[in-house]
Amino acid sequence: MTLTKNVRRIAAGTLAAAALGVAAATNAHAHTTSGCTVEPLTPIYSYTQSNGVKVLNYRISVSCQSGRTAYITQERYEEDGWPNPDDHVGTSTFSARGVTTLNNYRTLVDTESGQEEMYQQIRFYVRSDNGVTSGWTGWHKSAVRSFYN
């Protein structure tokens, strides 16, 4: 194999890796409709209760134009591998105007031995002050984060 072929293979591999990184990074991102942008953020550890139970914060980033309100449904899950379905651990609803981050503090579930792989998914619609209402968006999933119980 010549030096030129090696350089081409290295360059092709680097480009493929860069493209894969971009594709993976776009998995969880903000979604916009009717003047509001909403993003389900990756769950984060918040604190540990006095009884030893960890509390997570399922944050949602919201940015709405003036005169618009986002109505959001959030579902929280513990991820399982195939063939087991993910465990639904709760649902919450919110409304938000302007630019804000919603904080939803919830205790870490204990569904299995080892780590719990937590994520959230959201959908939303927008209502303007003049009464115009958009349709629901599809479901948008955050990245998954693992926590020891």
Backbone bond lengths (Angstrom), bond angles and torsions (degrees), N, CA, C in turn:
res aa  C-N    CA-C-N  psi(-1)  N-CA   C-N-CA  omega(-1)  CA-C   N-CA-C  phi
1 M - - - 1.448 - - 1.528 107.87 -
2 T 1.319 115.30 136.09 1.455 119.39 -177.46 1.522 110.91 -86.37
3 L 1.319 115.35 164.77 1.457 121.64 178.55 1.531 110.41 -60.75
4 T 1.328 117.19 -38.92 1.461 121.16 -179.91 1.523 110.78 -61.81
5 K 1.337 117.87 -42.29 1.467 121.14 179.08 1.526 110.29 -64.93
6 N 1.343 117.89 -40.41 1.465 120.89 177.95 1.517 111.18 -62.42
7 V 1.328 116.36 -43.99 1.460 120.40 179.89 1.529 110.03 -62.42
8 R 1.335 117.55 -41.80 1.465 121.45 178.87 1.530 110.73 -62.83
9 R 1.329 117.14 -42.83 1.465 120.81 -179.59 1.528 110.75 -65.65
10 I 1.320 116.96 -42.42 1.465 120.12 178.52 1.524 109.70 -63.24
11 A 1.327 117.24 -44.44 1.463 121.19 179.79 1.526 110.46 -63.04
12 A 1.317 117.68 -43.40 1.473 121.14 179.42 1.528 110.46 -63.76
13 G 1.330 116.51 -41.88 1.467 120.01 178.44 1.521 112.20 -64.21
14 T 1.329 116.14 -39.67 1.463 120.43 178.42 1.522 110.86 -64.89
15 L 1.337 116.98 -43.08 1.459 120.37 178.25 1.529 111.27 -63.82
16 A 1.316 116.94 -41.56 1.466 120.41 179.19 1.528 110.46 -64.36
17 A 1.317 117.60 -41.93 1.467 121.12 179.07 1.521 110.44 -64.90
18 A 1.323 116.65 -40.43 1.464 119.92 178.72 1.523 110.69 -64.82
19 A 1.320 117.47 -41.62 1.463 121.12 178.59 1.520 110.73 -64.44
20 L 1.321 117.76 -40.32 1.461 121.41 178.09 1.523 110.15 -63.52
21 G 1.325 117.81 -41.05 1.463 121.24 178.05 1.512 111.75 -61.59
22 V 1.326 117.43 -40.69 1.459 121.09 178.09 1.519 110.21 -66.86
23 A 1.325 117.84 -42.31 1.460 121.14 179.33 1.521 110.87 -62.66
24 A 1.323 117.41 -42.81 1.464 120.57 -179.87 1.522 110.58 -67.38
25 A 1.316 117.68 -36.92 1.463 121.16 -178.05 1.523 111.34 -69.42
26 T 1.319 118.77 -26.24 1.451 120.75 -178.02 1.525 112.30 -86.68
27 N 1.328 118.67 -0.60 1.454 121.36 179.73 1.521 111.48 -59.03
28 A 1.330 117.41 -49.12 1.461 121.60 178.32 1.523 107.77 -109.81
29 H 1.328 116.68 111.73 1.451 119.52 179.75 1.522 110.25 -150.49
30 A 1.315 115.74 173.07 1.454 121.82 -177.61 1.521 111.04 -70.33
31 H 1.322 114.51 151.71 1.455 121.54 179.71 1.516 108.21 -128.48
32 T 1.337 115.71 137.16 1.460 121.37 -173.75 1.520 110.34 -122.30
33 T 1.324 115.26 136.37 1.460 121.43 169.61 1.520 108.70 -153.23
34 S 1.307 116.52 140.07 1.469 123.86 171.75 1.526 114.25 49.08
35 G 1.326 116.75 37.66 1.461 120.78 174.61 1.513 115.87 90.40
36 C 1.331 118.80 5.82 1.459 122.20 175.47 1.524 110.16 -125.45
37 T 1.320 115.28 139.79 1.454 122.80 175.70 1.520 107.69 -118.14
38 V 1.328 116.47 126.70 1.457 122.32 -176.42 1.519 108.67 -131.14
39 E 1.354 115.77 137.01 1.464 120.74 -179.09 1.527 110.42 -136.14
40 P 1.356 116.68 125.59 1.466 119.37 173.05 1.525 108.88 -78.82
41 L 1.313 117.53 118.78 1.462 121.46 -178.20 1.529 110.23 -88.62
42 T 1.309 116.24 156.11 1.461 121.63 178.66 1.525 109.71 -61.62
43 P 1.344 118.02 133.78 1.476 119.47 178.03 1.528 110.88 -57.77
44 I 1.358 115.72 145.21 1.461 120.60 178.51 1.524 109.38 -128.82
45 Y 1.332 115.72 154.30 1.461 121.47 173.82 1.520 108.31 -70.05
46 S 1.344 117.17 136.56 1.453 120.97 178.77 1.525 111.81 -109.95
47 Y 1.344 117.59 -55.71 1.461 120.88 -179.79 1.526 108.60 -167.10
48 T 1.321 116.07 174.33 1.462 122.70 175.97 1.520 108.96 -115.37
49 Q 1.329 116.37 128.36 1.457 121.26 178.52 1.530 110.20 -67.93
50 S 1.332 116.98 164.31 1.472 121.47 -179.05 1.532 112.18 -61.70
51 N 1.342 116.97 -23.00 1.461 120.62 177.74 1.529 112.94 -86.57
52 G 1.331 116.86 4.46 1.460 121.38 176.77 1.519 115.22 91.81
53 V 1.320 118.78 -1.97 1.456 122.04 -179.07 1.530 109.49 -82.94
54 K 1.328 116.14 130.15 1.466 121.27 178.98 1.520 110.55 -77.97
55 V 1.330 114.94 147.50 1.455 122.03 177.59 1.528 108.23 -118.65
56 L 1.331 115.91 130.85 1.457 122.74 178.87 1.518 109.56 -105.60
57 N 1.327 115.96 156.42 1.456 122.42 175.09 1.527 107.67 -114.42
58 Y 1.330 115.57 115.97 1.463 122.42 176.49 1.528 106.82 -96.57
59 R 1.329 116.29 93.60 1.463 122.25 -173.96 1.526 111.21 -88.08
60 I 1.329 114.54 149.68 1.462 121.73 175.46 1.521 107.34 -133.33
61 S 1.320 116.50 124.77 1.461 122.27 177.77 1.530 108.87 -89.36
62 V 1.348 116.17 130.27 1.459 121.61 -177.97 1.524 109.17 -129.81
63 S 1.328 116.25 136.46 1.457 121.88 174.04 1.525 107.91 -142.00
64 C 1.349 116.06 111.09 1.466 120.88 -178.89 1.523 110.41 -119.20
65 Q 1.324 115.11 142.78 1.458 120.44 173.45 1.526 108.86 -65.13
66 S 1.301 115.97 159.81 1.456 121.98 178.68 1.537 109.99 -55.31
67 G 1.330 116.04 137.82 1.458 120.25 177.13 1.512 114.66 83.31
68 R 1.334 117.37 11.72 1.469 121.12 -178.72 1.524 109.98 -129.19
69 T 1.332 115.04 144.84 1.458 121.98 178.07 1.520 109.06 -127.62
70 A 1.331 116.27 133.15 1.466 121.59 176.01 1.522 108.62 -95.12
71 Y 1.321 116.85 133.24 1.465 124.10 175.63 1.522 107.02 -111.44
72 I 1.313 115.73 115.96 1.469 122.01 -166.02 1.520 110.55 -118.46
73 T 1.330 115.85 135.74 1.463 122.09 168.80 1.519 107.28 -110.57
74 Q 1.326 115.95 128.11 1.464 122.63 -179.77 1.530 108.34 -115.65
75 E 1.323 116.21 132.01 1.463 121.52 171.73 1.518 107.67 -118.63
76 R 1.336 115.95 137.07 1.461 121.88 -179.10 1.526 109.20 -110.92
77 Y 1.356 115.57 140.69 1.464 121.18 -174.83 1.519 111.82 -137.52
78 E 1.338 114.11 154.75 1.458 123.38 166.58 1.518 105.18 -109.82
79 E 1.321 116.33 122.43 1.462 122.05 -173.40 1.530 111.09 -79.35
80 D 1.321 116.28 136.42 1.461 122.96 174.61 1.518 108.85 -124.53
81 G 1.327 115.18 152.85 1.456 119.82 177.42 1.517 111.80 -79.86
82 W 1.313 115.21 160.16 1.454 121.55 178.21 1.512 109.12 -58.75
83 P 1.274 122.04 138.96 1.469 129.04 11.47 1.525 113.36 -97.38
84 N 1.312 118.32 8.23 1.465 121.33 -177.63 1.530 110.71 -80.19
85 P 1.330 116.96 136.01 1.473 118.81 175.76 1.529 110.16 -73.39
86 D 1.333 116.58 154.34 1.464 120.95 175.87 1.528 109.11 -64.32
87 D 1.337 116.01 148.86 1.459 121.64 -179.58 1.522 110.24 -88.24
88 H 1.332 116.96 118.06 1.460 121.88 175.34 1.525 107.29 -76.59
89 V 1.348 117.50 121.88 1.465 120.27 -175.12 1.526 113.53 -112.83
90 G 1.334 117.97 -2.07 1.456 118.55 176.13 1.514 113.65 163.76
91 T 1.329 115.23 159.50 1.466 123.31 178.37 1.523 108.50 -133.58
92 S 1.323 116.93 140.39 1.464 122.54 175.99 1.520 108.60 -138.31
93 T 1.334 116.29 156.92 1.458 121.19 175.46 1.525 109.45 -126.82
94 F 1.323 115.39 148.93 1.457 122.49 -177.26 1.519 109.46 -143.40
95 S 1.330 115.85 159.99 1.458 121.61 164.22 1.519 106.29 -131.63
96 A 1.333 115.89 146.27 1.461 119.77 -176.90 1.516 109.89 -150.10
97 R 1.343 114.78 146.17 1.464 123.11 175.15 1.518 108.27 -124.84
98 G 1.317 116.59 160.34 1.463 120.74 175.81 1.511 112.06 68.57
99 V 1.337 114.76 -149.59 1.463 121.58 -179.62 1.520 107.89 -112.45
100 T 1.325 116.62 120.68 1.458 120.48 -176.74 1.524 110.52 -158.47
101 T 1.313 115.17 165.63 1.461 121.65 169.71 1.520 107.13 -119.04
102 L 1.320 115.86 120.23 1.458 121.47 176.47 1.518 108.44 -80.76
103 N 1.325 117.30 137.53 1.462 123.10 178.44 1.519 108.58 -116.48
104 N 1.316 116.92 126.49 1.452 121.71 178.86 1.526 107.68 -126.81
105 Y 1.339 116.67 103.01 1.458 122.66 -176.14 1.526 109.52 -88.85
106 R 1.345 115.62 124.52 1.460 121.60 -177.80 1.522 109.94 -139.83
107 T 1.328 115.94 144.97 1.463 119.42 179.57 1.527 110.17 -69.78
108 L 1.319 115.03 148.27 1.460 121.83 177.85 1.520 108.39 -72.91
109 V 1.317 115.66 129.55 1.464 120.98 179.05 1.523 110.09 -75.10
110 D 1.324 115.78 164.08 1.464 121.98 176.32 1.521 107.41 -127.27
111 T 1.345 116.23 86.87 1.467 120.85 -174.09 1.519 113.33 -104.00
112 E 1.342 117.69 -10.07 1.460 119.92 -174.81 1.517 109.48 -163.14
113 S 1.327 115.88 167.43 1.462 118.58 173.34 1.524 107.79 -76.40
114 G 1.307 116.76 147.77 1.462 120.29 -178.54 1.508 111.38 88.74
115 Q 1.314 115.35 -155.06 1.461 121.38 -174.51 1.530 112.18 -78.39
116 E 1.317 114.10 151.94 1.459 122.32 172.66 1.530 106.83 -102.55
117 E 1.325 117.19 126.31 1.466 122.94 -178.17 1.526 107.42 -99.25
118 M 1.330 116.31 104.01 1.458 121.88 -170.61 1.532 112.30 -105.47
119 Y 1.336 114.61 143.82 1.467 121.09 173.38 1.521 108.57 -154.09
120 Q 1.311 115.12 172.42 1.460 121.08 175.08 1.520 108.59 -132.63
121 Q 1.313 114.82 159.70 1.455 120.20 169.64 1.522 107.27 -134.82
122 I 1.324 114.87 147.38 1.462 120.41 -178.50 1.517 109.78 -132.41
123 R 1.320 114.21 156.81 1.462 122.29 165.88 1.516 105.78 -141.56
124 F 1.330 117.01 159.62 1.461 119.24 -177.09 1.510 111.63 -157.06
125 Y 1.318 114.67 162.38 1.459 121.56 168.85 1.518 107.43 -132.79
126 V 1.331 116.34 166.06 1.462 121.91 -175.36 1.528 109.42 -124.06
127 R 1.346 115.41 137.13 1.462 121.18 174.77 1.528 107.26 -121.99
128 S 1.322 115.06 130.75 1.471 119.53 177.59 1.525 109.24 -90.56
129 D 1.327 116.35 161.96 1.462 121.38 -179.18 1.531 112.32 -62.10
130 N 1.342 117.63 -21.79 1.468 119.67 178.57 1.533 112.45 -89.83
131 G 1.358 116.42 8.92 1.463 120.54 172.52 1.515 116.51 94.31
132 V 1.316 118.43 -1.68 1.459 120.55 178.89 1.532 108.92 -77.74
133 T 1.332 116.27 129.99 1.459 121.64 -177.35 1.527 109.48 -121.10
134 S 1.324 115.46 132.74 1.463 120.43 176.94 1.523 109.32 -79.81
135 G 1.309 116.50 172.16 1.462 120.88 170.35 1.522 109.59 -81.38
136 W 1.326 116.40 168.29 1.465 121.39 175.79 1.525 109.84 -66.02
137 T 1.311 116.80 143.99 1.467 120.67 169.65 1.528 107.35 -77.51
138 G 1.314 116.45 173.17 1.465 119.95 169.66 1.521 109.10 -74.81
139 W 1.328 115.93 178.56 1.465 120.52 176.82 1.518 109.80 -77.90
140 H 1.338 116.70 139.55 1.457 122.88 179.87 1.522 108.19 -126.33
141 K 1.324 116.35 123.75 1.468 122.81 -172.42 1.528 111.23 -99.20
142 S 1.329 115.31 140.56 1.471 120.40 173.33 1.523 109.03 -80.53
143 A 1.307 115.87 174.52 1.465 120.44 170.45 1.528 108.29 -70.69
144 V 1.337 116.03 160.76 1.455 122.62 179.79 1.518 109.06 -96.91
145 R 1.329 116.74 139.24 1.470 121.39 174.91 1.516 108.37 -129.48
146 S 1.335 116.38 139.15 1.456 122.28 -179.47 1.523 111.63 -96.94
147 F 1.340 115.61 141.17 1.459 122.94 -179.43 1.523 108.99 -134.96
148 Y 1.340 116.63 137.04 1.453 119.91 171.25 1.520 108.43 -81.14
149 N 1.326 115.79 138.12 1.458 120.74 179.05 1.511 111.00 -85.16
